[in-house]
Amino acid sequence: MDSVASQCAAGTGAEAAVGDMAGPCFRAARLLIDAPTVPPDATSGAVYDLLVARPDVPCIPILDGHRVVGLADRVSLLNRFARHLMRDYYVRRPVSLVFDTDPLIVDCDTPIQVLAELISLKKPQALTAG
């Protein structure tokens, strides 16, 4: 399994501000955490086990080679597994049946202000999904 954080080699995330604003300009790279990844054919049960083993990880990126094809977030997967008989139904099935196929993906150099706008306008659920 690859590490998402190791795939992005960004600087410190702090640079001189542009215009009249003073202070550092923080980038999305500062929010990166080391998280395991899985292929689209991984089982939902395997992703569930990763999330249980890593309570610090809010989501598991689903990669097809080096391309992100989805995101299995903790809240959605655990809610699905908590429903009557759903854990038994999904545990051996591919995670592709339950992951978000349109996750919010930004470049490591994206300013935090831009990321906040993208989350609020395009994908508010990204706050809980990771």
OpenMM code with the backbone's topology and positions (N, CA, C; nanometers):
from openmm import Vec3, app, unit

residues = "MET ASP SER VAL ALA SER GLN CYS ALA ALA GLY THR GLY ALA GLU ALA ALA VAL GLY ASP MET ALA GLY PRO CYS PHE ARG ALA ALA ARG LEU LEU ILE ASP ALA PRO THR VAL PRO PRO ASP ALA THR SER GLY ALA VAL TYR ASP LEU LEU VAL ALA ARG PRO ASP VAL PRO CYS ILE PRO ILE LEU ASP GLY HIS ARG VAL VAL GLY LEU ALA ASP ARG VAL SER LEU LEU ASN ARG PHE ALA ARG HIS LEU MET ARG ASP TYR TYR VAL ARG ARG PRO VAL SER LEU VAL PHE ASP THR ASP PRO LEU ILE VAL ASP CYS ASP THR PRO ILE GLN VAL LEU ALA GLU LEU ILE SER LEU LYS LYS PRO GLN ALA LEU THR ALA GLY".split()
positions = [
    Vec3(0.0834, -0.1183, 0.0000),
    Vec3(0.0000, 0.0000, 0.0000),
    Vec3(0.0877, 0.1244, 0.0000),
    Vec3(0.0502, 0.2220, -0.0793),
    Vec3(0.1269, 0.3447, -0.0922),
    Vec3(0.0896, 0.4424, 0.0179),
    Vec3(0.1640, 0.5488, 0.0288),
    Vec3(0.1359, 0.6553, 0.1227),
    Vec3(0.1047, 0.7813, 0.0440),
    Vec3(-0.0125, 0.8410, 0.0709),
    Vec3(-0.0524, 0.9617, -0.0005),
    Vec3(0.0424, 1.0762, 0.0310),
    Vec3(0.0804, 1.0900, 0.1584),
    Vec3(0.1679, 1.2005, 0.1973),
    Vec3(0.3028, 1.1925, 0.1273),
    Vec3(0.3522, 1.0705, 0.1031),
    Vec3(0.4824, 1.0578, 0.0391),
    Vec3(0.4766, 1.0903, -0.1101),
    Vec3(0.3567, 1.0941, -0.1677),
    Vec3(0.3432, 1.1235, -0.3104),
    Vec3(0.3487, 1.2728, -0.3390),
    Vec3(0.3382, 1.3549, -0.2370),
    Vec3(0.3391, 1.4996, -0.2571),
    Vec3(0.4605, 1.5596, -0.1876),
    Vec3(0.5579, 1.5994, -0.2628),
    Vec3(0.6789, 1.6583, -0.2061),
    Vec3(0.6691, 1.8092, -0.2180),
    Vec3(0.6021, 1.8707, -0.1209),
    Vec3(0.5843, 2.0161, -0.1224),
    Vec3(0.6826, 2.0792, -0.0248),
    Vec3(0.6945, 2.2111, -0.0344),
    Vec3(0.7824, 2.2852, 0.0560),
    Vec3(0.7238, 2.2948, 0.1947),
    Vec3(0.7601, 2.4004, 0.2650),
    Vec3(0.7151, 2.4167, 0.4027),
    Vec3(0.5707, 2.4611, 0.4099),
    Vec3(0.5181, 2.5160, 0.3031),
    Vec3(0.3799, 2.5633, 0.3043),
    Vec3(0.3694, 2.7086, 0.3462),
    Vec3(0.4790, 2.7700, 0.3881),
    Vec3(0.4757, 2.9090, 0.4302),
    Vec3(0.5630, 2.9908, 0.3359),
    Vec3(0.5043, 3.0962, 0.2816),
    Vec3(0.5769, 3.1822, 0.1890),
    Vec3(0.5377, 3.3262, 0.2167),
    Vec3(0.6074, 3.4164, 0.1556),
    Vec3(0.5738, 3.5577, 0.1713),
    Vec3(0.4359, 3.5840, 0.1125),
    Vec3(0.3618, 3.6659, 0.1798),
    Vec3(0.2259, 3.6973, 0.1339),
    Vec3(0.2313, 3.7905, 0.0148),
    Vec3(0.1252, 3.7902, -0.0630),
    Vec3(0.1153, 3.8732, -0.1815),
    Vec3(0.0336, 3.9973, -0.1476),
    Vec3(0.0716, 4.1117, -0.2021),
    Vec3(-0.0061, 4.2336, -0.1823),
    Vec3(0.0116, 4.2915, -0.0438),
    Vec3(-0.0967, 4.3473, 0.0108),
    Vec3(-0.0928, 4.4142, 0.1397),
    Vec3(-0.0938, 4.3188, 0.2583),
    Vec3(-0.1270, 4.1935, 0.2355),
    Vec3(-0.1388, 4.0995, 0.3462),
    Vec3(-0.0014, 4.0606, 0.3971),
    Vec3(0.0126, 4.0534, 0.5283),
    Vec3(0.1390, 4.0135, 0.5890),
    Vec3(0.1259, 3.8733, 0.6457),
    Vec3(0.2390, 3.8051, 0.6597),
    Vec3(0.2375, 3.6725, 0.7200),
    Vec3(0.2425, 3.5620, 0.6163),
    Vec3(0.2491, 3.4395, 0.6671),
    Vec3(0.2634, 3.3255, 0.5770),
    Vec3(0.1343, 3.2934, 0.5024),
    Vec3(0.1506, 3.2346, 0.3873),
    Vec3(0.0384, 3.1858, 0.3078),
    Vec3(0.0421, 3.0336, 0.3168),
    Vec3(-0.0475, 2.9755, 0.3931),
    Vec3(-0.0455, 2.8315, 0.4147),
    Vec3(-0.1054, 2.7572, 0.2960),
    Vec3(-0.0494, 2.6442, 0.2664),
    Vec3(-0.0890, 2.5623, 0.1524),
    Vec3(-0.1542, 2.4318, 0.2007),
    Vec3(-0.2242, 2.3664, 0.1107),
    Vec3(-0.2925, 2.2407, 0.1429),
    Vec3(-0.1940, 2.1333, 0.1890),
    Vec3(-0.0701, 2.1427, 0.1469),
    Vec3(0.0315, 2.0443, 0.1857),
    Vec3(0.0448, 2.0323, 0.3370),
    Vec3(0.0150, 2.1402, 0.4096),
    Vec3(0.0261, 2.1372, 0.5559),
    Vec3(-0.0800, 2.0487, 0.6202),
    Vec3(-0.1824, 2.0099, 0.5440),
    Vec3(-0.2900, 1.9262, 0.5966),
    Vec3(-0.2682, 1.7778, 0.5683),
    Vec3(-0.1643, 1.7452, 0.4936),
    Vec3(-0.1395, 1.6059, 0.4565),
    Vec3(-0.1085, 1.5196, 0.5778),
    Vec3(-0.1627, 1.3991, 0.5751),
    Vec3(-0.1282, 1.2993, 0.6756),
    Vec3(-0.0849, 1.1729, 0.6019),
    Vec3(-0.0126, 1.0896, 0.6696),
    Vec3(0.0294, 0.9630, 0.6113),
    Vec3(-0.0892, 0.8671, 0.6207),
    Vec3(-0.1424, 0.8265, 0.5076),
    Vec3(-0.2601, 0.7391, 0.5052),
    Vec3(-0.2379, 0.6231, 0.4098),
    Vec3(-0.2868, 0.5064, 0.4466),
    Vec3(-0.2772, 0.3938, 0.3540),
    Vec3(-0.3716, 0.4135, 0.2365),
    Vec3(-0.3428, 0.3480, 0.1271),
    Vec3(-0.4289, 0.3504, 0.0092),
    Vec3(-0.4621, 0.2068, -0.0281),
    Vec3(-0.5696, 0.1904, -0.1044),
    Vec3(-0.6087, 0.0570, -0.1518),
    Vec3(-0.6507, 0.0670, -0.2979),
    Vec3(-0.6456, -0.0459, -0.3699),
    Vec3(-0.6936, -0.0476, -0.5080),
    Vec3(-0.8462, -0.0596, -0.5107),
    Vec3(-0.9099, -0.0304, -0.6237),
    Vec3(-1.0562, -0.0360, -0.6335),
    Vec3(-1.1154, -0.1738, -0.6062),
    Vec3(-1.0373, -0.2796, -0.6241),
    Vec3(-1.0914, -0.4138, -0.6004),
    Vec3(-1.0734, -0.4618, -0.4560),
    Vec3(-1.0195, -0.3768, -0.3684),
    Vec3(-1.0097, -0.4124, -0.2268),
    Vec3(-1.1505, -0.4296, -0.1710),
    Vec3(-1.1644, -0.5138, -0.0711),
    Vec3(-1.2978, -0.5341, -0.0142),
    Vec3(-1.3317, -0.4219, 0.0832),
    Vec3(-1.4594, -0.3993, 0.0990),
    Vec3(-1.5055, -0.3001, 0.1964),
    Vec3(-1.4616, -0.3392, 0.3369),
    Vec3(-1.4570, -0.4697, 0.3626),
    Vec3(-1.4111, -0.5186, 0.4924),
    Vec3(-1.2656, -0.4832, 0.5190),
    Vec3(-1.1818, -0.4917, 0.4158),
    Vec3(-1.0403, -0.4562, 0.4313),
    Vec3(-1.0256, -0.3072, 0.4619),
    Vec3(-1.1053, -0.2244, 0.3956),
    Vec3(-1.1015, -0.0801, 0.4204),
    Vec3(-1.1528, -0.0506, 0.5613),
    Vec3(-1.2587, -0.1178, 0.6002),
    Vec3(-1.3126, -0.1038, 0.7362),
    Vec3(-1.2035, -0.1368, 0.8388),
    Vec3(-1.1326, -0.2485, 0.8181),
    Vec3(-1.0254, -0.2890, 0.9098),
    Vec3(-0.9147, -0.1844, 0.9166),
    Vec3(-0.8797, -0.1235, 0.8022),
    Vec3(-0.7782, -0.0169, 0.8020),
    Vec3(-0.8252, 0.1030, 0.8844),
    Vec3(-0.9522, 0.1402, 0.8675),
    Vec3(-1.0050, 0.2550, 0.9421),
    Vec3(-1.0108, 0.2271, 1.0924),
    Vec3(-1.0432, 0.1055, 1.1289),
    Vec3(-1.0459, 0.0684, 1.2708),
    Vec3(-0.9041, 0.0691, 1.3280),
    Vec3(-0.8081, 0.0179, 1.2509),
    Vec3(-0.6695, 0.0116, 1.2964),
    Vec3(-0.6026, 0.1486, 1.3026),
    Vec3(-0.6518, 0.2437, 1.2232),
    Vec3(-0.5921, 0.3765, 1.2165),
    Vec3(-0.6961, 0.4842, 1.2493),
    Vec3(-0.7295, 0.5029, 1.3761),
    Vec3(-0.8312, 0.6026, 1.4120),
    Vec3(-0.7924, 0.7463, 1.3776),
    Vec3(-0.6647, 0.7694, 1.3488),
    Vec3(-0.6174, 0.9028, 1.3114),
    Vec3(-0.6438, 0.9353, 1.1648),
    Vec3(-0.6853, 0.8371, 1.0863),
    Vec3(-0.7069, 0.8548, 0.9426),
    Vec3(-0.8566, 0.8708, 0.9160),
    Vec3(-0.8989, 0.9848, 0.8604),
    Vec3(-1.0421, 1.0060, 0.8352),
    Vec3(-1.0947, 0.9368, 0.7106),
    Vec3(-1.0039, 0.8969, 0.6201),
    Vec3(-1.0486, 0.8350, 0.4958),
    Vec3(-0.9350, 0.7540, 0.4339),
    Vec3(-0.9747, 0.6670, 0.3427),
    Vec3(-0.8778, 0.5853, 0.2698),
    Vec3(-0.8915, 0.6176, 0.1210),
    Vec3(-0.7869, 0.6727, 0.0596),
    Vec3(-0.7914, 0.6981, -0.0843),
    Vec3(-0.7889, 0.5666, -0.1622),
    Vec3(-0.8675, 0.5611, -0.2681),
    Vec3(-0.8722, 0.4449, -0.3559),
    Vec3(-0.7944, 0.4813, -0.4821),
    Vec3(-0.6872, 0.4078, -0.5092),
    Vec3(-0.6003, 0.4391, -0.6225),
    Vec3(-0.6036, 0.3294, -0.7274),
    Vec3(-0.6118, 0.3732, -0.8521),
    Vec3(-0.5951, 0.2840, -0.9665),
    Vec3(-0.4610, 0.3226, -1.0269),
    Vec3(-0.3574, 0.2503, -0.9912),
    Vec3(-0.2217, 0.2920, -1.0260),
    Vec3(-0.1858, 0.4117, -0.9387),
    Vec3(-0.1595, 0.5265, -1.0039),
    Vec3(-0.1302, 0.6495, -0.9288),
    Vec3(-0.2454, 0.7490, -0.9364),
    Vec3(-0.3587, 0.7068, -0.9905),
    Vec3(-0.4742, 0.7961, -1.0079),
    Vec3(-0.5778, 0.7706, -0.8993),
    Vec3(-0.6203, 0.8771, -0.8329),
    Vec3(-0.7249, 0.8665, -0.7314),
    Vec3(-0.8586, 0.8464, -0.8028),
    Vec3(-0.9252, 0.7360, -0.7714),
    Vec3(-1.0548, 0.7074, -0.8327),
    Vec3(-1.1692, 0.7181, -0.7322),
    Vec3(-1.1349, 0.7336, -0.6059),
    Vec3(-1.2391, 0.7468, -0.5054),
    Vec3(-1.1823, 0.7651, -0.3666),
    Vec3(-1.2747, 0.7797, -0.2726),
    Vec3(-1.2389, 0.8020, -0.1334),
    Vec3(-1.3402, 0.7300, -0.0455),
    Vec3(-1.2915, 0.6447, 0.0418),
    Vec3(-1.3783, 0.5764, 0.1377),
    Vec3(-1.3597, 0.6460, 0.2719),
    Vec3(-1.4594, 0.7242, 0.3129),
    Vec3(-1.4426, 0.7982, 0.4376),
    Vec3(-1.5017, 0.7218, 0.5556),
    Vec3(-1.4439, 0.7452, 0.6712),
    Vec3(-1.4782, 0.6761, 0.7944),
    Vec3(-1.6260, 0.6876, 0.8286),
    Vec3(-1.6789, 0.8083, 0.8282),
    Vec3(-1.8175, 0.8306, 0.8709),
    Vec3(-1.9151, 0.7559, 0.7802),
    Vec3(-1.8989, 0.7680, 0.6501),
    Vec3(-1.9908, 0.7023, 0.5564),
    Vec3(-1.9824, 0.5510, 0.5653),
    Vec3(-1.8599, 0.4976, 0.5699),
    Vec3(-1.8454, 0.3525, 0.5734),
    Vec3(-1.8969, 0.2947, 0.7052),
    Vec3(-1.8631, 0.3574, 0.8168),
    Vec3(-1.9108, 0.3065, 0.9452),
    Vec3(-2.0623, 0.3193, 0.9581),
    Vec3(-2.1199, 0.4258, 0.9038),
    Vec3(-2.2656, 0.4383, 0.9040),
    Vec3(-2.3297, 0.3275, 0.8209),
    Vec3(-2.2717, 0.2983, 0.7069),
    Vec3(-2.3253, 0.1921, 0.6212),
    Vec3(-2.3147, 0.0565, 0.6919),
    Vec3(-2.2000, 0.0311, 0.7547),
    Vec3(-2.1797, -0.0968, 0.8234),
    Vec3(-2.2665, -0.1085, 0.9489),
    Vec3(-2.3095, 0.0026, 1.0054),
    Vec3(-2.3909, -0.0003, 1.1273),
    Vec3(-2.5362, -0.0380, 1.0999),
    Vec3(-2.5810, -0.0268, 0.9767),
    Vec3(-2.7186, -0.0628, 0.9418),
    Vec3(-2.7374, -0.2144, 0.9497),
    Vec3(-2.8570, -0.2530, 0.9819),
    Vec3(-2.8917, -0.3930, 0.9988),
    Vec3(-2.8533, -0.4759, 0.8747),
    Vec3(-2.7702, -0.5762, 0.8943),
    Vec3(-2.7235, -0.6716, 0.7924),
    Vec3(-2.6336, -0.6127, 0.6837),
    Vec3(-2.6079, -0.4833, 0.6853),
    Vec3(-2.5265, -0.4227, 0.5793),
    Vec3(-2.3795, -0.4602, 0.5909),
    Vec3(-2.3274, -0.4755, 0.7122),
    Vec3(-2.1871, -0.5159, 0.7259),
    Vec3(-2.1673, -0.6518, 0.6596),
    Vec3(-2.2554, -0.7459, 0.6885),
    Vec3(-2.2447, -0.8789, 0.6273),
    Vec3(-2.2575, -0.8720, 0.4755),
    Vec3(-2.3392, -0.7806, 0.4276),
    Vec3(-2.3608, -0.7673, 0.2837),
    Vec3(-2.2374, -0.7104, 0.2129),
    Vec3(-2.1743, -0.6075, 0.2713),
    Vec3(-2.0646, -0.5371, 0.2041),
    Vec3(-1.9242, -0.5860, 0.2391),
    Vec3(-1.9074, -0.6560, 0.3497),
    Vec3(-1.7734, -0.6862, 0.3996),
    Vec3(-1.6848, -0.7587, 0.2973),
    Vec3(-1.7408, -0.8444, 0.2131),
    Vec3(-1.6614, -0.9177, 0.1140),
    Vec3(-1.6753, -0.8601, -0.0268),
    Vec3(-1.7486, -0.7541, -0.0409),
    Vec3(-1.7697, -0.6924, -0.1720),
    Vec3(-1.6673, -0.5807, -0.1947),
    Vec3(-1.6422, -0.5451, -0.3213),
    Vec3(-1.5424, -0.4409, -0.3509),
    Vec3(-1.5814, -0.3055, -0.2911),
    Vec3(-1.4814, -0.2358, -0.2452),
    Vec3(-1.5047, -0.1024, -0.1887),
    Vec3(-1.5589, -0.0073, -0.2948),
    Vec3(-1.5408, -0.0417, -0.4216),
    Vec3(-1.5920, 0.0439, -0.5293),
    Vec3(-1.7436, 0.0605, -0.5235),
    Vec3(-1.8117, -0.0275, -0.4509),
    Vec3(-1.9571, -0.0153, -0.4359),
    Vec3(-1.9968, 0.0933, -0.3361),
    Vec3(-1.9030, 0.1338, -0.2512),
    Vec3(-1.9392, 0.2265, -0.1437),
    Vec3(-1.8558, 0.3540, -0.1373),
    Vec3(-1.7519, 0.3669, -0.2193),
    Vec3(-1.6697, 0.4883, -0.2067),
    Vec3(-1.7256, 0.6053, -0.2857),
    Vec3(-1.6802, 0.7252, -0.2483),
    Vec3(-1.7164, 0.8496, -0.3161),
    Vec3(-1.6359, 0.8567, -0.4453),
    Vec3(-1.7044, 0.8554, -0.5588),
    Vec3(-1.6358, 0.8567, -0.6883),
    Vec3(-1.5982, 0.9972, -0.7353),
    Vec3(-1.6379, 1.0983, -0.6580),
    Vec3(-1.6072, 1.2362, -0.6952),
    Vec3(-1.5510, 1.3126, -0.5754),
    Vec3(-1.4369, 1.2667, -0.5200),
    Vec3(-1.3805, 1.3366, -0.4039),
    Vec3(-1.3199, 1.4707, -0.4435),
    Vec3(-1.3124, 1.5611, -0.3490),
    Vec3(-1.2479, 1.6902, -0.3730),
    Vec3(-1.0972, 1.6681, -0.3689),
    Vec3(-1.0319, 1.6906, -0.4809),
    Vec3(-0.8871, 1.6719, -0.4917),
    Vec3(-0.8254, 1.8050, -0.5306),
    Vec3(-0.7257, 1.8469, -0.4544),
    Vec3(-0.6565, 1.9721, -0.4838),
    Vec3(-0.5064, 1.9480, -0.4860),
    Vec3(-0.4354, 2.0373, -0.5520),
    Vec3(-0.2907, 2.0328, -0.5575),
    Vec3(-0.2335, 2.0715, -0.4212),
    Vec3(-0.1172, 2.0178, -0.3891),
    Vec3(-0.0515, 2.0488, -0.2612),
    Vec3(-0.0236, 2.1979, -0.2434),
    Vec3(-0.0065, 2.2694, -0.3533),
    Vec3(0.0248, 2.4122, -0.3460),
    Vec3(-0.0990, 2.5012, -0.3389),
    Vec3(-0.2169, 2.4435, -0.3316),
    Vec3(-0.3396, 2.5223, -0.3221),
    Vec3(-0.3424, 2.5984, -0.1897),
    Vec3(-0.3620, 2.7297, -0.1937),
    Vec3(-0.3713, 2.8065, -0.0689),
    Vec3(-0.4924, 2.7612, 0.0141),
    Vec3(-0.4764, 2.7649, 0.1445),
    Vec3(-0.5832, 2.7216, 0.2355),
    Vec3(-0.7106, 2.8019, 0.2104),
    Vec3(-0.6987, 2.9310, 0.1796),
    Vec3(-0.8168, 3.0129, 0.1536),
    Vec3(-0.8956, 2.9593, 0.0340),
    Vec3(-0.8244, 2.9177, -0.0704),
    Vec3(-0.8893, 2.8620, -0.1893),
    Vec3(-0.9535, 2.7276, -0.1545),
    Vec3(-0.8839, 2.6462, -0.0767),
    Vec3(-0.9381, 2.5176, -0.0342),
    Vec3(-1.0665, 2.5376, 0.0468),
    Vec3(-1.0673, 2.6344, 0.1361),
    Vec3(-1.1873, 2.6625, 0.2158),
    Vec3(-1.3049, 2.7015, 0.1268),
    Vec3(-1.2786, 2.7820, 0.0256),
    Vec3(-1.3855, 2.8210, -0.0674),
    Vec3(-1.4364, 2.7004, -0.1463),
    Vec3(-1.3457, 2.6160, -0.1927),
    Vec3(-1.3861, 2.4967, -0.2673),
    Vec3(-1.4729, 2.4045, -0.1811),
    Vec3(-1.4328, 2.3867, -0.0567),
    Vec3(-1.5109, 2.3021, 0.0337),
    Vec3(-1.6488, 2.3613, 0.0561),
    Vec3(-1.6551, 2.4897, 0.0842),
    Vec3(-1.7849, 2.5505, 0.1156),
    Vec3(-1.8775, 2.5568, -0.0055),
    Vec3(-1.8222, 2.5749, -0.1246),
    Vec3(-1.9057, 2.5885, -0.2437),
    Vec3(-1.9329, 2.4570, -0.3158),
    Vec3(-1.8343, 2.3673, -0.3190),
    Vec3(-1.8482, 2.2484, -0.4029),
    Vec3(-1.8670, 2.1182, -0.3256),
    Vec3(-1.8077, 2.1072, -0.2077),
    Vec3(-1.8079, 1.9776, -0.1394),
    Vec3(-1.8029, 1.9954, 0.0131),
    Vec3(-1.9107, 2.0459, 0.0745),
    Vec3(-1.9105, 2.0655, 0.2202),
    Vec3(-1.8845, 1.9378, 0.2989),
    Vec3(-1.9244, 1.8230, 0.2448),
    Vec3(-1.9025, 1.6971, 0.3155),
    Vec3(-1.7545, 1.6605, 0.3251),
    Vec3(-1.6685, 1.7316, 0.2543),
    Vec3(-1.5256, 1.7070, 0.2613),
    Vec3(-1.4701, 1.7372, 0.4015),
    Vec3(-1.5400, 1.8203, 0.4769),
    Vec3(-1.4940, 1.8501, 0.6128),
    Vec3(-1.4950, 1.7268, 0.7001),
    Vec3(-1.5911, 1.6401, 0.6854),
    Vec3(-1.5966, 1.5177, 0.7652),
    Vec3(-1.5333, 1.3998, 0.6935),
    Vec3(-1.5236, 1.4068, 0.5610),
    Vec3(-1.4699, 1.2952, 0.4842),
    Vec3(-1.3181, 1.2903, 0.4865),
    Vec3(-1.2534, 1.4039, 0.5082),
    Vec3(-1.1069, 1.4059, 0.5109),
    Vec3(-1.0530, 1.4633, 0.3852),
] * unit.nanometer
topology = app.Topology()
chain = topology.addChain("A")
for resn in residues:
    res = topology.addResidue(resn, chain)
    for name in ("N", "CA", "C"):
        topology.addAtom(name, app.Element.getBySymbol(name[0]), res)
